[in-house]
Amino acid sequence: MKSGTIMRHTLTHLFIIALGVLMIYPVVWMVVSSFKPNTMIFSDPGLIPKAVTFENYITGWKGYAGTTFGRFFINSLFMCLVSITGNLISCTMAAYAFARLKFAGKSFWFAVMMITLMLPGHVTLVPRYILFNSFEWVGTYLPILVPKFLATDAFFVFLLVQFIRSLPKELDEAAIIDGCGKWGVFWRIIVPLASPALVTTALFTFLWTWDDFFNHLLYLTKPETFSVSRALRTFVGDAGAVSNWGGAMAMATLSMIPTFILFFALQQYFVEGISTTGIKG
């Protein structure tokens, strides 16, 4: 029995390791390819480059249409920071209302919010584009940033509702006895105690905004407004056009750095926020 258990655990670990190597291989290949000459990226698919060059980083950083990649990084960071601010404010307030306050139609509107989680984003794509185009927002950051201040990300509202519901209501009652109103309870009690869930919301918002490509491709039409993900598309030409794959690999490698730093810096809070909201794997 003991040898059988050891064998089973060994096979399980070998399978997990093999799966991990399979998943990380494309990332490692991309990083290695960023140091290869453009002509050797596909002709030499191995992980040990026959020639090493930093030219891809130099040419890639020059950007597109006179706009450097530094500007694209600044644009992405700006959108991420504004999106995080919008989601933290709007989603936390909406979650507090659903979790603690009593108002007409509360169950109905919560059900409507949950239904929106089941809708693919492409279902509302055309109506949203028509609406934003009628506002003359296409070509600006407004179609991406304004919805963040309207609690449109139902996943974060649900996550925060689950966390707030786990907090004892006796804390609210004690605060009310001490003279706090609804706003005082929210600001002095709920927000400080919900910090793990707020960090999780901020981290997810950063990752989803930074990695978003489709919305940025749809709404950002001017090179000076491009995000990193949108700018990476400029390295790949259409059919018959020359593609700068080396520059694309180099800038894609740099684009991973902020997400890695943020995730590992906030990993402890991220795990705590997920484990205490009822959303467990």
C-alpha positions in Angstrom: 0.0 0.0 0.0 2.8 2.4 0.9 4.7 1.7 -2.4 1.5 2.2 -4.4 0.8 5.5 -2.7 4.4 6.7 -3.4 4.1 5.6 -7.0 0.7 7.5 -7.4 2.1 10.6 -5.8 5.2 10.4 -8.0 3.2 10.1 -11.2 0.9 13.0 -10.1 3.9 15.2 -9.5 5.5 14.3 -12.8 2.3 15.1 -14.6 2.0 18.5 -12.9 5.7 19.3 -13.7 5.2 18.2 -17.4 2.1 20.3 -17.6 3.8 23.3 -16.0 6.8 23.0 -18.5 4.3 22.8 -21.4 2.5 26.0 -20.3 5.7 28.0 -19.6 7.5 27.0 -22.8 5.9 29.6 -25.0 6.8 32.3 -22.6 10.4 31.2 -22.3 10.6 30.8 -26.1 9.3 34.4 -26.5 11.9 35.8 -24.1 14.7 33.9 -25.8 13.4 34.9 -29.3 13.6 38.6 -28.3 17.4 38.2 -28.3 17.6 36.5 -31.7 18.0 38.3 -35.0 14.7 38.8 -36.8 15.6 36.3 -39.5 16.4 33.5 -37.0 13.3 33.6 -34.9 11.4 31.0 -36.9 14.4 29.3 -38.7 16.0 28.6 -35.3 13.1 27.6 -32.9 15.4 26.3 -30.2 15.8 27.8 -26.7 19.5 28.3 -27.1 20.1 31.1 -29.6 22.9 30.8 -32.1 23.3 34.5 -32.2 22.4 37.1 -29.5 21.4 40.7 -30.3 19.8 43.6 -28.4 18.8 45.3 -31.7 15.2 44.1 -31.2 14.8 46.1 -28.0 16.3 49.2 -29.7 14.1 49.1 -32.8 11.1 48.0 -30.8 11.4 50.8 -28.3 11.2 53.3 -31.2 7.5 52.5 -31.4 5.2 53.4 -34.2 4.3 56.6 -36.1 6.8 58.7 -34.2 5.5 57.5 -30.8 7.9 55.6 -28.6 7.0 52.5 -26.6 7.6 54.6 -23.5 4.5 56.6 -24.3 2.6 53.4 -24.8 3.6 52.2 -21.4 2.6 55.5 -19.8 -0.8 55.2 -21.6 -1.4 51.7 -20.3 -0.4 52.6 -16.8 -2.7 55.6 -16.9 -5.7 53.5 -18.0 -4.9 50.8 -15.4 -4.7 53.4 -12.5 -7.9 55.1 -13.6 -9.7 51.7 -14.0 -8.6 50.6 -10.6 -9.8 53.8 -9.0 -13.2 53.5 -10.8 -13.7 49.9 -9.9 -12.7 50.3 -6.3 -15.1 53.2 -5.8 -18.1 52.1 -7.8 -18.0 48.3 -7.1 -17.3 48.7 -3.4 -20.3 51.1 -3.0 -22.6 48.8 -5.1 -21.5 45.8 -3.1 -22.1 47.6 0.2 -25.6 48.4 -0.9 -26.4 44.9 -1.9 -24.8 43.3 1.2 -26.0 45.7 3.9 -28.7 48.2 2.8 -32.4 47.6 2.3 -34.1 49.1 -0.7 -36.9 48.3 -3.1 -36.1 45.6 -5.7 -32.9 44.6 -4.0 -33.2 40.9 -4.9 -34.4 41.7 -8.4 -31.5 44.0 -9.2 -29.0 41.6 -7.7 -30.3 38.9 -9.9 -30.1 41.2 -12.9 -26.5 41.9 -12.0 -25.7 38.2 -11.7 -27.3 37.5 -15.1 -24.9 40.0 -16.7 -22.1 37.7 -15.6 -23.4 35.0 -18.0 -23.5 37.3 -21.0 -20.5 37.1 -23.4 -18.9 40.5 -23.9 -19.5 40.3 -27.6 -23.2 40.3 -27.1 -23.2 44.0 -26.1 -20.3 44.9 -28.4 -22.3 46.5 -31.2 -24.8 48.5 -28.9 -21.9 49.8 -26.8 -19.9 50.9 -29.9 -23.0 52.6 -31.3 -23.6 54.4 -28.0 -20.0 55.5 -27.6 -19.8 56.6 -31.2 -22.9 58.7 -30.8 -21.1 60.4 -27.8 -18.1 61.0 -30.1 -15.9 59.0 -27.6 -14.3 56.7 -30.2 -10.6 57.5 -30.4 -10.4 58.5 -26.8 -10.0 56.6 -23.5 -13.6 57.4 -22.4 -15.2 54.2 -23.7 -12.7 52.2 -21.6 -12.6 54.3 -18.5 -16.0 55.8 -17.9 -17.8 52.4 -17.4 -15.4 51.6 -14.6 -17.0 54.3 -12.5 -20.5 52.8 -13.1 -19.9 49.4 -11.5 -20.2 47.6 -14.8 -17.8 44.8 -13.8 -20.3 42.5 -12.1 -17.7 40.0 -11.1 -16.0 42.5 -8.7 -19.4 43.5 -7.2 -20.2 39.9 -6.6 -16.8 39.2 -5.1 -17.1 42.2 -2.7 -20.7 41.3 -1.8 -19.5 37.9 -0.7 -16.7 39.3 1.4 -18.9 42.0 3.1 -21.6 39.4 3.9 -18.9 37.4 5.8 -18.3 40.4 8.1 -20.3 40.3 11.4 -23.3 42.7 11.3 -22.7 43.4 15.0 -19.8 45.6 13.9 -22.3 47.8 11.9 -24.7 47.9 14.9 -21.9 48.9 17.3 -20.8 51.7 14.9 -24.4 53.0 14.6 -24.7 53.1 18.4 -21.6 55.1 18.5 -23.1 57.7 16.1 -22.1 56.5 12.7 -24.5 56.7 9.8 -24.6 54.5 6.7 -21.7 56.3 5.2 -19.7 56.2 8.4 -20.2 52.4 8.7 -19.1 52.0 5.0 -16.0 54.2 5.3 -14.9 53.4 8.9 -15.8 49.7 9.2 -16.4 48.0 5.8 -13.6 49.5 3.7 -10.8 48.8 6.2 -11.9 45.3 6.8 -12.5 44.5 3.1 -8.9 45.4 2.2 -8.0 41.8 1.0 -11.0 41.8 -1.4 -10.1 45.4 -2.5 -6.6 44.3 -3.3 -7.9 41.4 -5.3 -10.2 43.7 -7.2 -7.3 46.1 -7.9 -5.0 43.3 -9.1 -7.6 41.8 -11.4 -8.5 45.2 -12.8 -4.9 45.9 -13.5 -4.3 42.6 -15.2 -7.5 42.7 -17.3 -7.0 46.3 -18.4 -3.3 45.9 -19.1 -3.9 42.7 -21.2 -7.0 43.9 -22.9 -6.6 44.0 -26.6 -10.0 43.9 -28.3 -11.4 47.0 -26.6 -8.2 48.9 -27.2 -8.2 47.9 -30.8 -11.8 48.9 -31.2 -11.7 52.3 -29.5 -8.1 53.6 -29.6 -7.5 54.8 -33.2 -4.8 57.3 -32.7 -1.1 56.2 -32.3 -0.5 58.7 -29.4 -3.3 57.0 -27.5 -2.3 53.4 -28.1 -1.8 51.1 -25.1 1.0 48.5 -25.0 -1.3 45.6 -26.1 -2.6 47.8 -29.0 0.9 48.9 -30.0 2.2 45.4 -30.2 -0.2 44.8 -33.1 1.7 47.4 -35.1 4.7 45.1 -35.3 2.8 42.5 -37.3 1.9 43.5 -40.8 -1.0 42.4 -42.9 -0.8 39.7 -45.5 2.3 40.3 -47.7 3.7 43.0 -45.4 7.0 42.7 -43.5 6.6 42.0 -39.8 9.1 43.0 -37.1 8.7 39.8 -35.0 11.9 40.6 -33.1 10.6 43.9 -32.0 7.3 42.3 -31.1 9.0 39.7 -29.0 11.2 42.3 -27.2 8.3 44.6 -26.3 6.1 41.7 -25.3 8.8 40.6 -22.9 9.0 44.1 -21.4 5.2 44.3 -21.2 5.2 41.3 -18.8 7.4 43.0 -16.2 4.8 45.2 -14.6 2.3 42.4 -14.2 4.9 40.0 -12.7 6.0 42.7 -10.2 2.5 43.6 -9.2 1.3 40.0 -8.8 4.2 38.8 -6.7 4.2 41.9 -4.6 0.5 41.5 -3.8 0.3 37.7 -3.9 -0.4 37.3 -0.2 -3.4 39.7 -0.3 -4.6 38.2 -3.5 -4.8 34.7 -2.1 -6.4 36.0 1.1 -9.0 37.9 -0.8 -10.0 34.9 -3.0 -10.1 32.5 -0.1 -12.4 34.6 2.0 -15.0 35.5 -0.6 -16.5 32.1 -1.1 -14.9 31.8 -4.6 -12.7 28.8 -4.0 -11.2 26.6 -6.7 
